[in-house]
Amino acid sequence: MKTLVIGEAEAMGGLKEPELRNVIGRYGDRSLNPSRRGNELTDSLAWKLYSAIEPIAPTSAEGTVRALWFNVSRGAVDDWMTQEEFSEYIEEEYWGENEVPPRGDEARKAEWLEWFPEEEYWHDLAVYKETIRGEDWLRVFIDNRCICDVMPAENIYERDRPQARYSAPDLDHVLSQLADVACKVVEGISDGSYASLLKSKLPYSFRYGLIKRRDFWSATHGEGRMGCIEIPVQEKEVLLDLLRRQPSRTELPAMPSMTTGEYFRALRDGYIKCGYDLDDSSAGLYKFEKDDPRRWYARFGDARDRSLLEVDPDSPQAFREWYLANKNVLDHNFEIFMGRGCSRVHMNPELRDDGSWSISLWGSITWHAADIARMWKHMNEAGLPVYLHDADAVADALEGSDYVLVVPRHDPIDYVRGEHFGKRISTAVHIWEEYYEAIVMRTNWQPLPVPSIV
């Protein structure tokens, strides 16, 4: 069997990592909002690329996406910058009064190696084609970034937001070379050499794998604990036992009434149990006095909607009226640990049909497993019965007995949850490059989904 080496200069038509990285940086967009890039030549080259990759079986159930992996070489230093270009680059950089700007060929090579330390780089290419209202739409992605989109001339985006078409020779060259790459890959799939290349050379950072959470901790020397902070053994044993014996939601006692004062006082003590403290930097927060429990929520929660903080803290009726007026737009209210969508923790009171109250707790196990467990235990001990969603998953994470999903480097990890490869997943990560070998050694890697021909 012959060996396929897609990254050879002849096969790539001169495409090198510096040029590819420049195009991704200049044109790449993670959003799917269409924006015009290039001109008619660019469009024709994009369609040429699609024709080259079309023989590959779609990766999406809808049949709209075709994808492959490819490698390129770093090239020579002149593929990055000539000596003249480097001199201009140095002149444009800011240098302090006592700094001497690097000059000469040795300086150029040192900078080049700093930017491109590897001799070979891998990327994933995906081409998306969909027919909408009888018209074809085409998008080209490298590493999950859209570098080119081809839309019908008369579409809603161009009517509402006209944008000038312009020449993009660097993008055109990359699209042309990618078409050659796709042809080479199709040939390699047919004769089996592409599968052999992927098996032997595709970096693990482009693959899916499962690693036991405690093994991930070991591989990263404890840095991978994140929200599963190391807690005293005796406390952890108590938490694990309670979490795994949590009563069902219907078995939890209800509260006949509730006030914001009760909620914020219990929450303040919960923050303290979790090891949080107010420092002087939060002294002026919302002008609450130091002993006001709302101050803690304003510091650690998401208090952007101040109306909750302004409800009479001692009036059950005032809280009930506020809740009924806002229950459909709670959003960040009761977000007790503020963060992005993937790292928030919510503790929401819920008004039952019989007029009583219950509280639900859920959020990011990745970043707040220990906080969630401690807060849940404290709130129940304080007389505010709280039901914790995914209590078993929190316990498994604290114990390190569950699995972490290792995701290809350009795939999003923020909202990867549920079952993957037969395991319940609460945390997804990319390979941490500083612990690459240790993670690779401890991970159960999934079979590569080698592209096939239609």
Secondary structure, DSSP 8 states (H G I E B T S, - for coil): -----TTSHHHHTT--HHHHHHHHHHH--SS------S-HHHHHHHHHHHHHHTTB--SSTTS-EEEEEEEEE---HHHH--HHHHHHHHHHS---TT-----HHHHHHHHHHHH--SSEEEEEEEEEEEEETTEEEEEEEETTEEEEEE--SS-HHHHHS-------HHHHHHHHHHHHHHHHHHHHHHHTHHHHHHHHHS-GGGS-EEEEHHHHHHHTTTGGGTTS----HHHHHHHHHHHHT---GGGS--BS---HHHHHHHHHHHHHHTT----GGGTTGGG--TT-THHHHHHHS----TTGGGS-TT-HHHHHHHHHHHGGG-TTTTEEE--STTT-EEEEEEE-TTS-EEEEEEE-HHHHHHHHHHHHHHHHHTT--EEETTHHHHHHHHHT-SEEEE--TTS--TT--EEETTEEEEEEE---GGGHHHHHHH-EE-------B-
